[in-house]
Structure formats: structure tokens, C-alpha cells
């Protein structure tokens, strides 16, 4: 069975945290991709950013509902969510809005540890495990990280291409 190293795309289009949102938008349009890894100058994975992140940064700000009792102000919604919305709306660079919680998933990683936003895999992760990660976490791109360095990415099309190279089930060997 194939592993991530066999099916990953190694010529990765990526952005750095200090890339402006305008440059990121232009790169999405030029490349045709909708999700890109964000890497530091030393090629370590910083996070991941998508066209959805860009669209969300342009939406109207939702003012939280509060109740005022005497001198107290009680928020009926999370102050943290409001703070994150303000940060995204005010963002000027990719690093300010990209998803940064990175958890590496590999053959030795327990399922319970896979709870963060950016799901990565190692080069020796099996193709079926990568496909399972994509489905479970509803992502279209999995960065392949080795020693903290981005070595490639696996998109859904990479999985589909790999499936096309397999013999059909039940075919004579």
C-alpha cells in the first residue's frame, strides 16, 4: 500500500506569515488553489490558510449580546469569540488569520490526540490513514511534515490519482 511520501505533491505553493492578504488573494487567483500552507522562512510549518479564512475576515462584525445589571455587564456570548472576530477583521497579513494549532498524525498517534484545526501527517503515514484524516476532519489538504519541516502536501486529488493507479477489486493477479 502507498504511503504519504508516494502520493504527496512536493512542489508546494505556500505563503509566509508576513504575506499580505492582498498578495494571498492574488496568489489564490493565480494558482487556482483554495488552501495553502503557511511556512516560516526556514520551511517549518506555521499554519494553514484557506479562501474561507479570507472571506471570513471580510464579514460584518457581530456585536455580542450583553445584559447590564446594576454596574455589572454580563456577556451572553463568548468574549473570546468576539475578540477573535475583531482580530480577523483587522488583520493585514496571512499570519494574523491563519489556523495555527498544528498536530502531527502518524501511524503511532492515538485518535484521541487528533483534535486540533491543522491536521498534518508524516511521510510514512499510509494512504488510507491520510484519506481517513481528510474525511474525519473535513479538510481538503494535509501538510506532510518531517522533522518539523514541510516536505509536501496531499490534496484530495492526490488520493484520487493514487486510487486510479490501483487494480480493480477482484481483478486477477
WOPE-V756538 format. One record per residue. N is the residue number from 1. RES is the residue in three letters. SS is DSSP state (hx for helix, st for strand, lp for the rest). PHI is phi in radians with two decimals (NA if undefined). BURIAL is 1 if it has 9 or more other C-alpha atoms within 8 Angstrom, else 0. Layout:
# WOPE-V756538
N_RES_SS_PHI_BURIAL + N_RES_SS_PHI_BURIAL
This chain:
# WOPE-V756538
1_UNK_lp_NA_0 + 2_UNK_lp_-1.28_0 + 3_UNK_st_-2.08_1 + 4_UNK_hx_-1.00_1 + 5_UNK_hx_-1.02_0 + 6_UNK_hx_-1.34_0 + 7_UNK_hx_-1.98_1 + 8_UNK_lp_-1.27_1 + 9_UNK_st_-1.55_1 + 10_UNK_lp_-1.67_0 + 11_UNK_lp_-1.57_0 + 12_UNK_lp_-1.63_0 + 13_UNK_lp_-1.48_0 + 14_UNK_st_-2.46_0 + 15_UNK_st_-2.24_1 + 16_UNK_lp_-1.80_1 + 17_UNK_lp_-0.99_1 + 18_UNK_lp_-1.50_0 + 19_UNK_lp_-1.09_1 + 20_UNK_st_-1.23_1 + 21_UNK_hx_-1.13_1 + 22_UNK_hx_-1.14_0 + 23_UNK_hx_-1.15_0 + 24_UNK_hx_-1.07_1 + 25_UNK_hx_-1.04_1 + 26_UNK_hx_-1.12_0 + 27_UNK_hx_-1.15_0 + 28_UNK_hx_-1.05_1 + 29_UNK_hx_-1.13_0 + 30_UNK_hx_-1.21_0 + 31_UNK_hx_-1.45_0 + 32_UNK_lp_1.48_0 + 33_UNK_lp_-1.48_0 + 34_UNK_lp_-2.04_0 + 35_UNK_st_-2.42_1 + 36_UNK_st_-2.35_1 + 37_UNK_st_-1.30_1 + 38_UNK_st_-1.89_1 + 39_UNK_st_-2.14_1 + 40_UNK_lp_-1.31_1 + 41_UNK_lp_-0.98_0 + 42_UNK_lp_-1.52_0 + 43_UNK_lp_1.23_0 + 44_UNK_st_-1.36_1 + 45_UNK_st_-1.27_1 + 46_UNK_st_-1.66_1 + 47_UNK_st_3.04_1 + 48_UNK_st_-2.53_1 + 49_UNK_st_-2.39_1 + 50_UNK_st_-2.24_1 + 51_UNK_hx_-1.07_1 + 52_UNK_hx_-1.09_0 + 53_UNK_hx_-1.04_1 + 54_UNK_hx_-1.15_1 + 55_UNK_hx_-1.13_0 + 56_UNK_hx_-1.10_0 + 57_UNK_lp_-1.27_1 + 58_UNK_lp_-1.83_0 + 59_UNK_lp_-1.44_0 + 60_UNK_lp_-1.16_0 + 61_UNK_lp_-1.35_0 + 62_UNK_lp_-1.63_0 + 63_UNK_lp_-1.38_0 + 64_UNK_lp_-1.17_1 + 65_UNK_lp_-1.39_0 + 66_UNK_st_-2.29_1 + 67_UNK_st_-2.13_0 + 68_UNK_st_-1.90_0 + 69_UNK_st_-2.14_0 + 70_UNK_lp_0.97_0 + 71_UNK_lp_-1.73_0 + 72_UNK_st_-1.67_0 + 73_UNK_st_-2.10_0 + 74_UNK_st_-1.88_0 + 75_UNK_st_-1.42_1 + 76_UNK_lp_-1.57_0 + 77_UNK_lp_-2.26_0 + 78_UNK_lp_-1.18_0 + 79_UNK_hx_-1.17_0 + 80_UNK_hx_-1.09_0 + 81_UNK_hx_-1.07_0 + 82_UNK_hx_-1.10_1 + 83_UNK_hx_-1.07_0 + 84_UNK_hx_-1.13_0 + 85_UNK_hx_-1.10_1 + 86_UNK_hx_-1.09_1 + 87_UNK_hx_-1.05_1 + 88_UNK_hx_-1.16_1 + 89_UNK_hx_-1.18_1 + 90_UNK_hx_-1.52_0 + 91_UNK_lp_-1.09_1 + 92_UNK_lp_-2.10_0 + 93_UNK_st_-2.22_1 + 94_UNK_hx_-1.02_1 + 95_UNK_hx_-1.07_1 + 96_UNK_hx_-1.43_1 + 97_UNK_hx_-2.13_1 + 98_UNK_lp_-1.30_1 + 99_UNK_st_-1.35_1 + 100_UNK_lp_-2.10_1 + 101_UNK_lp_-1.29_0 + 102_UNK_st_-1.87_1 + 103_UNK_st_-2.25_1 + 104_UNK_st_-1.53_1 + 105_UNK_st_-1.97_1 + 106_UNK_lp_-2.49_1 + 107_UNK_lp_-1.09_0 + 108_UNK_lp_-1.74_0 + 109_UNK_lp_-1.55_1 + 110_UNK_lp_-1.32_0 + 111_UNK_hx_-1.03_0 + 112_UNK_hx_-1.17_0 + 113_UNK_hx_-1.41_0 + 114_UNK_lp_-1.56_1 + 115_UNK_lp_-2.30_0 + 116_UNK_lp_-1.63_0 + 117_UNK_lp_-1.40_1 + 118_UNK_st_-1.64_1 + 119_UNK_st_-1.77_1 + 120_UNK_st_-2.10_1 + 121_UNK_st_-2.41_1 + 122_UNK_lp_-1.65_1 + 123_UNK_lp_-1.15_1 + 124_UNK_lp_-1.69_1 + 125_UNK_lp_-1.18_1 + 126_UNK_st_-1.18_1 + 127_UNK_hx_-1.03_1 + 128_UNK_hx_-1.16_0 + 129_UNK_hx_-1.17_0 + 130_UNK_hx_-1.13_1 + 131_UNK_hx_-1.07_1 + 132_UNK_hx_-1.10_0 + 133_UNK_hx_-1.07_1 + 134_UNK_hx_-1.07_1 + 135_UNK_hx_-1.22_0 + 136_UNK_hx_-1.07_0 + 137_UNK_hx_-1.73_0 + 138_UNK_lp_0.93_0 + 139_UNK_lp_-2.07_0 + 140_UNK_lp_-1.88_0 + 141_UNK_st_-2.50_1 + 142_UNK_st_-2.08_1 + 143_UNK_st_-1.21_1 + 144_UNK_st_-1.78_1 + 145_UNK_st_-2.07_1 + 146_UNK_st_-2.29_1 + 147_UNK_lp_1.10_0 + 148_UNK_lp_1.44_0 + 149_UNK_st_-1.72_1 + 150_UNK_st_-1.23_1 + 151_UNK_st_-1.89_1 + 152_UNK_st_3.05_1 + 153_UNK_st_-2.39_1 + 154_UNK_st_-2.15_1 + 155_UNK_st_-1.79_1 + 156_UNK_hx_-1.02_1 + 157_UNK_hx_-1.12_0 + 158_UNK_hx_-1.09_1 + 159_UNK_hx_-1.13_1 + 160_UNK_hx_-1.10_0 + 161_UNK_hx_-1.05_0 + 162_UNK_hx_-1.10_1 + 163_UNK_hx_-1.13_0 + 164_UNK_hx_-1.16_0 + 165_UNK_lp_-1.53_0 + 166_UNK_lp_-1.50_0 + 167_UNK_lp_-1.21_0 + 168_UNK_lp_-1.18_0 + 169_UNK_lp_-1.07_0 + 170_UNK_lp_1.44_0 + 171_UNK_lp_-1.27_0 + 172_UNK_lp_-1.19_0 + 173_UNK_lp_-1.52_0
